[in-house]
Amino acid sequence: MNSTLRIILVVFCLVWVLLLFYLIRKNKLPIKYSIIWFIPMCSLLLLVLFPNFVSYCVSLLGMVSSTNFVVGIILTILLIITLLLTLIIANLKRKITLLIQEVSILKEKK
C-alpha cells in the first residue's frame, strides 16, 4: 500500500472518530449506536497502521494490489454497518407498532 493512501486513510479515520466524539458529546448520537461506527474505523486504522498484515492478506487472497483489498474491506464494513442499521430500524418499527397497539387499547378503554 503506498504511503499516500495510508496517510489519507489515517486522516479519514481520525476525522471520523473525532466527529463521532463530537456527536456523542452533543447528545446527537447515543453511545450504543456509535459503537457501530467506532469498531469499523478502529479496524480500518489497524489495517492501515500494519501494512504487512495487508500485504499478507493480499498475497493470501491472490489479489494484484493492496488498494483493491482496502477498498474491499471498506465495502464490507459499509455492508455490515448497513445491516446493523437495518436491524435497528426493524426493531424500532416493531416497538412503534406495539406502542400504537397499546395506545389504541387504552383509548378504547376510555
N, CA, C and O atoms as a MOPAC input file, in Angstrom:
PM7 MOZYME 1SCF
protein

 N      0.86200 1    -1.16400 1     0.00000 1
 C      0.00000 1     0.00000 1     0.00000 1
 C      0.90700 1     1.22500 1     0.00000 1
 O      1.82600 1     1.32900 1     0.81200 1
 N      0.64100 1     2.14500 1    -0.91400 1
 C      1.52300 1     3.30100 1    -0.97800 1
 C      1.26000 1     4.25700 1     0.18800 1
 O      0.20800 1     4.22100 1     0.82600 1
 N      2.24000 1     5.09800 1     0.43600 1
 C      2.17500 1     5.95600 1     1.63200 1
 C      1.09100 1     7.02100 1     1.53000 1
 O      0.53300 1     7.42400 1     2.55000 1
 N      0.78300 1     7.48000 1     0.33400 1
 C     -0.26100 1     8.49000 1     0.17900 1
 C     -1.61700 1     7.93000 1     0.59600 1
 O     -2.37900 1     8.59100 1     1.30100 1
 N     -1.91000 1     6.71800 1     0.16200 1
 C     -3.16600 1     6.08100 1     0.54400 1
 C     -3.21800 1     5.85900 1     2.05100 1
 O     -4.25900 1     6.06700 1     2.67400 1
 N     -2.10700 1     5.44000 1     2.63600 1
 C     -2.07000 1     5.22400 1     4.08300 1
 C     -2.32900 1     6.51200 1     4.84100 1
 O     -3.08300 1     6.51500 1     5.81400 1
 N     -1.72400 1     7.59300 1     4.41700 1
 C     -1.92000 1     8.88400 1     5.09600 1
 C     -3.36600 1     9.33700 1     4.97200 1
 O     -3.96100 1     9.80700 1     5.94100 1
 N     -3.92700 1     9.19500 1     3.78300 1
 C     -5.32100 1     9.59800 1     3.57400 1
 C     -6.25100 1     8.77500 1     4.45900 1
 O     -7.17200 1     9.32500 1     5.06200 1
 N     -6.02400 1     7.47200 1     4.54500 1
 C     -6.88100 1     6.61700 1     5.36300 1
 C     -6.73100 1     6.90800 1     6.85500 1
 O     -7.71700 1     6.86500 1     7.59100 1
 N     -5.52400 1     7.19900 1     7.30700 1
 C     -5.32800 1     7.54000 1     8.71900 1
 C     -6.04400 1     8.84100 1     9.04700 1
 O     -6.72100 1     8.93800 1    10.07100 1
 N     -5.89900 1     9.84100 1     8.18500 1
 C     -6.58000 1    11.12900 1     8.40800 1
 C     -8.08900 1    10.92800 1     8.39100 1
 O     -8.79800 1    11.48600 1     9.22900 1
 N     -8.58800 1    10.13500 1     7.44500 1
 C    -10.01500 1     9.86000 1     7.35800 1
 C    -10.52600 1     9.21100 1     8.64300 1
 O    -11.54600 1     9.63100 1     9.19000 1
 N     -9.82500 1     8.19900 1     9.12000 1
 C    -10.25400 1     7.50300 1    10.34700 1
 C    -10.23900 1     8.43800 1    11.55000 1
 O    -11.17100 1     8.43200 1    12.35400 1
 N     -9.19300 1     9.23400 1    11.67600 1
 C     -9.10000 1    10.14300 1    12.81600 1
 C    -10.18100 1    11.22100 1    12.77800 1
 O    -10.76900 1    11.54900 1    13.80900 1
 N    -10.44100 1    11.76700 1    11.60300 1
 C    -11.50400 1    12.77400 1    11.47200 1
 C    -12.85300 1    12.14900 1    11.80200 1
 O    -13.67900 1    12.76400 1    12.47500 1
 N    -13.07300 1    10.93500 1    11.33200 1
 C    -14.34100 1    10.25100 1    11.58500 1
 C    -14.53800 1     9.98400 1    13.07500 1
 O    -15.63200 1    10.18100 1    13.60500 1
 N    -13.47900 1     9.53600 1    13.75000 1
 C    -13.56700 1     9.27300 1    15.18200 1
 C    -13.80300 1    10.57400 1    15.95000 1
 O    -14.58900 1    10.59800 1    16.89800 1
 N    -13.13700 1    11.64100 1    15.55400 1
 C    -13.36800 1    12.93800 1    16.19600 1
 C    -14.79900 1    13.41500 1    15.97800 1
 O    -15.40600 1    13.98600 1    16.88400 1
 N    -15.33800 1    13.18900 1    14.79700 1
 C    -16.72500 1    13.54400 1    14.52700 1
 C    -17.67500 1    12.72900 1    15.41000 1
 O    -18.66200 1    13.26200 1    15.91800 1
 N    -17.38000 1    11.45900 1    15.58900 1
 C    -18.20500 1    10.63200 1    16.46300 1
 C    -18.16500 1    11.12700 1    17.90300 1
 O    -19.20100 1    11.18900 1    18.56600 1
 N    -16.97500 1    11.48100 1    18.39300 1
 C    -16.86400 1    12.02300 1    19.74500 1
 C    -17.65500 1    13.32500 1    19.87700 1
 O    -18.30500 1    13.56300 1    20.89500 1
 N    -17.59600 1    14.15800 1    18.84700 1
 C    -18.34400 1    15.41600 1    18.87400 1
 C    -19.85000 1    15.15200 1    18.94300 1
 O    -20.55800 1    15.78800 1    19.72300 1
 N    -20.33400 1    14.21800 1    18.13300 1
 C    -21.76100 1    13.90500 1    18.11900 1
 C    -22.21700 1    13.28800 1    19.44300 1
 O    -23.32900 1    13.55000 1    19.90100 1
 N    -21.37200 1    12.48100 1    20.04800 1
 C    -21.70800 1    11.90400 1    21.35400 1
 C    -21.75700 1    12.99700 1    22.41300 1
 O    -22.66000 1    13.02500 1    23.24900 1
 N    -20.78800 1    13.88700 1    22.37300 1
 C    -20.72800 1    14.96100 1    23.37000 1
 C    -21.92800 1    15.89200 1    23.27200 1
 O    -22.41100 1    16.39100 1    24.28800 1
 N    -22.40900 1    16.12700 1    22.06600 1
 C    -23.57500 1    16.99400 1    21.86200 1
 C    -24.89700 1    16.24100 1    22.01000 1
 O    -25.96200 1    16.80600 1    21.76200 1
 N    -24.83700 1    14.98200 1    22.40800 1
 C    -26.01800 1    14.12700 1    22.58400 1
 C    -26.84100 1    13.97400 1    21.30600 1
 O    -28.06600 1    13.86200 1    21.35800 1
 N    -26.17300 1    13.97000 1    20.18200 1
 C    -26.85800 1    13.74900 1    18.91300 1
 C    -26.74600 1    12.29900 1    18.46400 1
 O    -27.45700 1    11.86600 1    17.55600 1
 N    -25.85500 1    11.55400 1    19.10000 1
 C    -25.66000 1    10.15200 1    18.75000 1
 C    -25.48400 1     9.35600 1    20.03900 1
 O    -24.54200 1     9.60000 1    20.79400 1
 N    -26.38300 1     8.40700 1    20.29700 1
 C    -26.22400 1     7.58300 1    21.50200 1
 C    -24.97100 1     6.70600 1    21.41200 1
 O    -24.53700 1     6.33100 1    20.32200 1
 N    -24.41400 1     6.39600 1    22.54900 1
 C    -23.17800 1     5.61600 1    22.58600 1
 C    -23.37300 1     4.23500 1    21.97700 1
 O    -22.48300 1     3.72900 1    21.29300 1
 N    -24.53400 1     3.61600 1    22.21800 1
 C    -24.73500 1     2.26400 1    21.68200 1
 C    -24.73300 1     2.24600 1    20.15600 1
 O    -24.36800 1     1.23400 1    19.55800 1
 N    -25.12900 1     3.33800 1    19.51900 1
 C    -25.08300 1     3.39500 1    18.05900 1
 C    -23.72000 1     3.84600 1    17.55100 1
 O    -23.34700 1     3.54500 1    16.41700 1
 N    -22.98900 1     4.55600 1    18.37200 1
 C    -21.67000 1     4.99900 1    17.93500 1
 C    -20.68900 1     3.83400 1    17.85600 1
 O    -19.71400 1     3.89400 1    17.10600 1
 N    -20.94000 1     2.77800 1    18.62100 1
 C    -20.06900 1     1.60200 1    18.56900 1
 C    -20.08800 1     0.98800 1    17.17800 1
 O    -19.08500 1     0.44600 1    16.71300 1
 N    -21.23800 1     1.07800 1    16.51700 1
 C    -21.35300 1     0.56900 1    15.14500 1
 C    -20.33400 1     1.25500 1    14.24200 1
 O    -19.85800 1     0.65300 1    13.27900 1
 N    -19.99800 1     2.49200 1    14.53800 1
 C    -19.04800 1     3.23800 1    13.72300 1
 C    -17.62600 1     3.15600 1    14.26100 1
 O    -16.67500 1     3.17800 1    13.48100 1
 N    -17.46000 1     3.06200 1    15.58400 1
 C    -16.11700 1     3.01200 1    16.15100 1
 C    -15.36600 1     1.74300 1    15.76400 1
 O    -14.18700 1     1.80100 1    15.41700 1
 N    -16.03100 1     0.61800 1    15.82200 1
 C    -15.35400 1    -0.65200 1    15.54200 1
 C    -14.80300 1    -0.70100 1    14.10900 1
 O    -13.64100 1    -1.06700 1    13.92800 1
 N    -15.58800 1    -0.34700 1    13.09200 1
 C    -15.00500 1    -0.35700 1    11.73800 1
 C    -13.87900 1     0.65100 1    11.55400 1
 O    -12.89400 1     0.36600 1    10.87300 1
 N    -14.01900 1     1.82400 1    12.15600 1
 C    -12.95900 1     2.82000 1    11.99600 1
 C    -11.66700 1     2.37300 1    12.68100 1
 O    -10.57800 1     2.58800 1    12.15000 1
 N    -11.78400 1     1.76200 1    13.84000 1
 C    -10.59300 1     1.26300 1    14.53600 1
 C     -9.96500 1     0.11000 1    13.77100 1
 O     -8.74100 1     0.02200 1    13.67800 1
 N    -10.78800 1    -0.77400 1    13.22500 1
 C    -10.23300 1    -1.88900 1    12.45400 1
 C     -9.57000 1    -1.39200 1    11.16800 1
 O     -8.52600 1    -1.91000 1    10.77000 1
 N    -10.16100 1    -0.40600 1    10.52800 1
 C     -9.53600 1     0.16400 1     9.33900 1
 C     -8.22200 1     0.85300 1     9.69500 1
 O     -7.24600 1     0.76000 1     8.95100 1
 N     -8.20000 1     1.53300 1    10.81700 1
 C     -6.97600 1     2.19600 1    11.27000 1
 C     -5.88000 1     1.16900 1    11.54800 1
 O     -4.71800 1     1.39700 1    11.21200 1
 N     -6.24200 1     0.04500 1    12.15900 1
 C     -5.25600 1    -1.00700 1    12.40600 1
 C     -4.72700 1    -1.59800 1    11.09900 1
 O     -3.53600 1    -1.88800 1    10.98200 1
 N     -5.59900 1    -1.77200 1    10.13200 1
 C     -5.15100 1    -2.28400 1     8.83300 1
 C     -4.17000 1    -1.32400 1     8.16600 1
 O     -3.21300 1    -1.75000 1     7.52000 1
 N     -4.41600 1    -0.03700 1     8.32900 1
 C     -3.53800 1     0.95800 1     7.71400 1
 C     -2.20500 1     1.03000 1     8.45300 1
 O     -1.15400 1     1.18000 1     7.83000 1
 N     -2.24800 1     0.92400 1     9.76500 1
 C     -1.02300 1     1.05300 1    10.54900 1
 C     -0.12600 1    -0.18100 1    10.46200 1
 O      1.07700 1    -0.08500 1    10.70500 1
 N     -0.68800 1    -1.32300 1    10.12200 1
 C      0.09600 1    -2.54400 1     9.97600 1
 C      0.00500 1    -3.04200 1     8.53400 1
 O     -0.73900 1    -3.97900 1     8.24600 1
 N      0.76000 1    -2.41500 1     7.62600 1
 C      0.65300 1    -2.77000 1     6.20300 1
 C      1.15000 1    -4.17800 1     5.89200 1
 O      0.76700 1    -4.74900 1     4.87100 1
 N      1.99200 1    -4.74700 1     6.74600 1
 C      2.44800 1    -6.11700 1     6.49300 1
 C      1.28800 1    -7.09300 1     6.56000 1
 O      1.25300 1    -8.07300 1     5.81500 1
 N      0.34800 1    -6.83500 1     7.43900 1
 C     -0.83300 1    -7.68300 1     7.52100 1
 C     -1.65700 1    -7.56300 1     6.24300 1
 O     -2.18200 1    -8.55200 1     5.73100 1
 N     -1.76000 1    -6.34000 1     5.73800 1
 C     -2.49000 1    -6.12700 1     4.48400 1
 C     -1.78800 1    -6.85200 1     3.35000 1
 O     -2.43900 1    -7.50900 1     2.53800 1
 N     -0.46700 1    -6.74000 1     3.28500 1
 C      0.29200 1    -7.42400 1     2.23300 1
 C      0.13700 1    -8.93800 1     2.33100 1
 O      0.02800 1    -9.62400 1     1.31500 1
 N      0.12700 1    -9.45000 1     3.55300 1
 C     -0.05900 1   -10.88700 1     3.75100 1
 C     -1.44000 1   -11.31900 1     3.25200 1
 O     -1.56400 1   -12.33500 1     2.56800 1
 N     -2.47500 1   -10.55000 1     3.59400 1
 C     -3.83700 1   -10.88700 1     3.15600 1
 C     -3.97800 1   -10.78400 1     1.64800 1
 O     -4.67100 1   -11.59200 1     1.02800 1
 N     -3.31700 1    -9.78400 1     1.05100 1
 C     -3.37600 1    -9.61100 1    -0.40300 1
 C     -2.75300 1   -10.81600 1    -1.09800 1
 O     -3.31700 1   -11.34200 1    -2.05700 1
 N     -1.58300 1   -11.25700 1    -0.61200 1
 C     -0.94000 1   -12.41500 1    -1.23400 1
 C     -1.73200 1   -13.69600 1    -0.96500 1
 O     -1.78800 1   -14.58300 1    -1.81600 1
 N     -2.34000 1   -13.79000 1     0.21300 1
 C     -3.13100 1   -14.96700 1     0.55400 1
 C     -4.36600 1   -15.08700 1    -0.34100 1
 O     -4.73600 1   -16.18500 1    -0.75600 1
 N     -5.00200 1   -13.94100 1    -0.63600 1
 C     -6.19900 1   -13.95100 1    -1.47400 1
 C     -5.88400 1   -13.90200 1    -2.97000 1
 O     -6.78500 1   -14.06100 1    -3.79300 1
 N     -4.62600 1   -13.68600 1    -3.32700 1
 C     -4.22800 1   -13.66400 1    -4.72600 1
 C     -4.61700 1   -12.38500 1    -5.44600 1
 O     -4.79300 1   -12.39000 1    -6.66400 1
 N     -4.75400 1   -11.29100 1    -4.71300 1
 C     -5.09400 1   -10.00900 1    -5.33400 1
 C     -3.83600 1    -9.36600 1    -5.91900 1
 O     -2.71700 1    -9.66900 1    -5.50600 1
 N     -4.04100 1    -8.48000 1    -6.87800 1
 C     -2.92600 1    -7.82700 1    -7.53600 1
 C     -2.41700 1    -6.63900 1    -6.71500 1
 O     -1.21100 1    -6.42900 1    -6.59500 1
 N     -3.33600 1    -5.87900 1    -6.16200 1
 C     -2.96100 1    -4.65000 1    -5.47900 1
 C     -3.56500 1    -4.60700 1    -4.08600 1
 O     -4.66400 1    -5.10800 1    -3.85200 1
 N     -2.82900 1    -4.00100 1    -3.16900 1
 C     -3.35100 1    -3.85600 1    -1.81400 1
 C     -4.47500 1    -2.82800 1    -1.76200 1
 O     -5.30200 1    -2.85100 1    -0.85100 1
 N     -4.50000 1    -1.93600 1    -2.73400 1
 C     -5.57800 1    -0.95600 1    -2.80400 1
 C     -6.91900 1    -1.65300 1    -3.01600 1
 O     -7.93000 1    -1.25800 1    -2.43600 1
 N     -6.91900 1    -2.68300 1    -3.84300 1
 C     -8.14600 1    -3.45600 1    -4.06000 1
 C     -8.61800 1    -4.10100 1    -2.76400 1
 O     -9.81700 1    -4.15500 1    -2.49200 1
 N     -7.67700 1    -4.58600 1    -1.97100 1
 C     -8.01400 1    -5.20800 1    -0.69200 1
 C     -8.62400 1    -4.18800 1     0.26000 1
 O     -9.63200 1    -4.46500 1     0.91100 1
 N     -8.01200 1    -3.00500 1     0.34200 1
 C     -8.51500 1    -1.95700 1     1.24100 1
 C     -9.91400 1    -1.52100 1     0.81100 1
 O    -10.79200 1    -1.34400 1     1.65500 1
 N    -10.12600 1    -1.35000 1    -0.47600 1
 C    -11.45400 1    -0.97400 1    -0.96500 1
 C    -12.46200 1    -2.08200 1    -0.65300 1
 O    -13.60000 1    -1.80100 1    -0.27700 1
 N    -12.04800 1    -3.32500 1    -0.80800 1
 C    -12.92400 1    -4.44300 1    -0.46800 1
 C    -13.27100 1    -4.46400 1     1.01400 1
 O    -14.41500 1    -4.73300 1     1.37800 1
 N    -12.30800 1    -4.18500 1     1.85900 1
 C    -12.56200 1    -4.12500 1     3.30500 1
 C    -13.52800 1    -2.98600 1     3.62100 1
 O    -14.45000 1    -3.15500 1     4.41800 1
 N    -13.31900 1    -1.83800 1     3.00300 1
 C    -14.20900 1    -0.69200 1     3.24600 1
 C    -15.63300 1    -1.02100 1     2.80900 1
 O    -16.58400 1    -0.70800 1     3.52500 1
 N    -15.78900 1    -1.64400 1     1.65200 1
 C    -17.12400 1    -2.02600 1     1.19400 1
 C    -17.76800 1    -3.05400 1     2.12500 1
 O    -18.96700 1    -2.99000 1     2.39200 1
 N    -16.97500 1    -3.99000 1     2.61100 1
 C    -17.50000 1    -4.97400 1     3.55900 1
 C    -17.95500 1    -4.30100 1     4.84500 1
 O    -19.01700 1    -4.62300 1     5.37800 1
 N    -17.16100 1    -3.37800 1     5.33600 1
 C    -17.52900 1    -2.63600 1     6.55000 1
 C    -18.83000 1    -1.86600 1     6.32700 1
 O    -19.70000 1    -1.85000 1     7.19800 1
 N    -18.96300 1    -1.23900 1     5.18200 1
 C    -20.18700 1    -0.48900 1     4.89300 1
 C    -21.40400 1    -1.41000 1     4.81000 1
 O    -22.49200 1    -1.04100 1     5.25400 1
 N    -21.23000 1    -2.58800 1     4.25200 1
 C    -22.33700 1    -3.54500 1     4.20500 1
 C    -22.73500 1    -4.00700 1     5.60200 1
 O    -23.92200 1    -4.15700 1     5.89100 1
 N    -21.75900 1    -4.23000 1     6.46500 1
 C    -22.05700 1    -4.63200 1     7.83900 1
 C    -22.79100 1    -3.51500 1     8.57500 1
 O    -23.75300 1    -3.76500 1     9.30000 1
 N    -22.32800 1    -2.28500 1     8.38200 1
 C    -22.99000 1    -1.14300 1     9.01900 1
 C    -24.42200 1    -1.02000 1     8.51800 1
 O    -25.33500 1    -0.76400 1     9.30200 1
 N    -24.62000 1    -1.19800 1     7.23100 1
 C    -25.96700 1    -1.13300 1     6.67200 1
 C    -26.86300 1    -2.21300 1     7.26100 1
 O    -28.02400 1    -1.94900 1     7.57500 1
 N    -26.34300 1    -3.41800 1     7.41300 1
 C    -27.11400 1    -4.49600 1     8.01900 1
 C    -27.47600 1    -4.17700 1     9.46300 1
 O    -28.61800 1    -4.38200 1     9.87400 1
 N    -26.51800 1    -3.67700 1    10.23500 1
 C    -26.79300 1    -3.33800 1    11.63600 1
 C    -27.83500 1    -2.22500 1    11.75100 1
 O    -28.72300 1    -2.28300 1    12.60200 1
 N    -27.72200 1    -1.23000 1    10.90300 1
 C    -28.70400 1    -0.13800 1    10.94100 1
 C    -30.08700 1    -0.62500 1    10.50800 1
 O    -31.09800 1    -0.14900 1    11.02400 1
 N    -30.13800 1    -1.55800 1     9.57600 1
 C    -31.41200 1    -2.12900 1     9.17200 1
 C    -32.04300 1    -2.90300 1    10.32700 1
 O    -33.25400 1    -2.83200 1    10.53400 1
 N    -31.23100 1    -3.63700 1    11.07600 1
 C    -31.74200 1    -4.35000 1    12.24600 1
 C    -32.28300 1    -3.38100 1    13.29500 1
 O    -33.31300 1    -3.64500 1    13.91600 1
 N    -31.59500 1    -2.27200 1    13.49100 1
 C    -32.06000 1    -1.26900 1    14.44800 1
 C    -33.39100 1    -0.68500 1    13.99800 1
 O    -34.30300 1    -0.51800 1    14.80900 1
 N    -33.50800 1    -0.37500 1    12.71700 1
 C    -34.75600 1     0.18700 1    12.18900 1
 C    -35.89800 1    -0.81500 1    12.33100 1
 O    -37.01000 1    -0.44000 1    12.70100 1
 N    -35.62800 1    -2.09000 1    12.03800 1
 C    -36.67300 1    -3.11200 1    12.16600 1
 C    -37.12500 1    -3.24400 1    13.61900 1
 O    -38.31700 1    -3.39900 1    13.88500 1
 N    -36.19900 1    -3.18300 1    14.54200 1
 C    -36.54500 1    -3.25900 1    15.95900 1
 C    -37.37800 1    -2.05400 1    16.38500 1
 O    -38.35200 1    -2.20000 1    17.12300 1
 N    -37.00200 1    -0.88100 1    15.92800 1
 C    -37.76700 1     0.32300 1    16.26500 1
 C    -39.16500 1     0.28000 1    15.65000 1
 O    -40.13100 1     0.72600 1    16.26900 1
 N    -39.27100 1    -0.25000 1    14.45000 1
 C    -40.58700 1    -0.36000 1    13.81300 1
 C    -41.49100 1    -1.30000 1    14.60200 1
 O    -42.68000 1    -1.03300 1    14.76900 1
 N    -40.92400 1    -2.39800 1    15.08400 1
 C    -41.68900 1    -3.33800 1    15.90200 1
 C    -42.15500 1    -2.66600 1    17.19400 1
 O    -43.29300 1    -2.85900 1    17.62300 1
 N    -41.28400 1    -1.88600 1    17.80400 1
 C    -41.64500 1    -1.18700 1    19.04400 1
 C    -42.72300 1    -0.13400 1    18.80000 1
 O    -43.61400 1     0.04200 1    19.63200 1
 N    -42.65200 1     0.56100 1    17.67700 1
 C    -43.66900 1     1.57000 1    17.34800 1
 C    -45.01700 1     0.90200 1    17.12700 1
 O    -46.04400 1     1.40900 1    17.57900 1
 N    -45.02100 1    -0.22900 1    16.43800 1
 C    -46.27100 1    -0.95600 1    16.21800 1
 C    -46.88400 1    -1.39200 1    17.53900 1
 O    -48.09100 1    -1.26100 1    17.74000 1
 N    -46.06500 1    -1.90500 1    18.43200 1
 C    -46.54000 1    -2.31600 1    19.74500 1
 C    -47.07700 1    -1.11800 1    20.52600 1
 O    -48.11100 1    -1.22200 1    21.18700 1
 N    -46.39200 1    -0.00200 1    20.45400 1
 C    -46.83900 1     1.21000 1    21.14300 1
 C    -48.17500 1     1.70100 1    20.59500 1
 O    -49.04300 1     2.11400 1    21.36400 1
 N    -48.34900 1     1.66300 1    19.28900 1
 C    -49.60800 1     2.07100 1    18.67200 1
 C    -50.74200 1     1.16400 1    19.13300 1
 O    -51.84300 1     1.63300 1    19.42200 1
 N    -50.47200 1    -0.12300 1    19.19800 1
 C    -51.49900 1    -1.05700 1    19.65200 1
 C    -51.88300 1    -0.78900 1    21.10500 1
 O    -53.06600 1    -0.81300 1    21.44300 1
 N    -50.90400 1    -0.53600 1    21.96300 1
 C    -51.19300 1    -0.27100 1    23.36700 1
 C    -51.97800 1     1.02900 1    23.54200 1
 O    -52.90100 1     1.09100 1    24.35500 1
 N    -51.61900 1     2.05900 1    22.79000 1
 C    -52.34500 1     3.32900 1    22.86600 1
 C    -53.77200 1     3.14800 1    22.38100 1
 O    -54.70100 1     3.71200 1    22.95900 1
 N    -53.95500 1     2.36600 1    21.32400 1
 C    -55.30700 1     2.11700 1    20.81200 1
 C    -56.16200 1     1.37700 1    21.84600 1
 O    -57.33900 1     1.69100 1    22.02600 1
 N    -55.56900 1     0.40500 1    22.51400 1
 C    -56.31000 1    -0.31400 1    23.55900 1
 C    -56.69200 1     0.63100 1    24.69100 1
 O    -57.81600 1     0.58400 1    25.18900 1
 N    -55.75500 1     1.49300 1    25.10100 1
 C    -56.04500 1     2.44300 1    26.17400 1
 C    -57.12500 1     3.44500 1    25.76500 1
 O    -57.95700 1     3.81900 1    26.59200 1
 N    -57.12500 1     3.87400 1    24.53600 1
 C    -58.14700 1     4.81100 1    24.06600 1
 C    -59.51800 1     4.14000 1    24.04000 1
 O    -60.52600 1     4.77500 1    24.35100 1
 N    -59.56100 1     2.87600 1    23.67500 1
 C    -60.82000 1     2.16700 1    23.60700 1
 C    -61.39100 1     1.92200 1    24.99000 1
 O    -62.61100 1     1.90200 1    25.15500 1
 N    -60.53500 1     1.73500 1    25.99200 1
 C    -60.99200 1     1.50400 1    27.35000 1
 C    -61.62600 1     2.76800 1    27.95600 1
 O    -62.48200 1     2.67600 1    28.83600 1
 N    -61.20300 1     3.93700 1    27.48000 1
 C    -61.76100 1     5.19200 1    27.97300 1
 C    -63.17200 1     5.28400 1    27.52400 1
 O    -63.85300 1     6.26500 1    27.82300 1

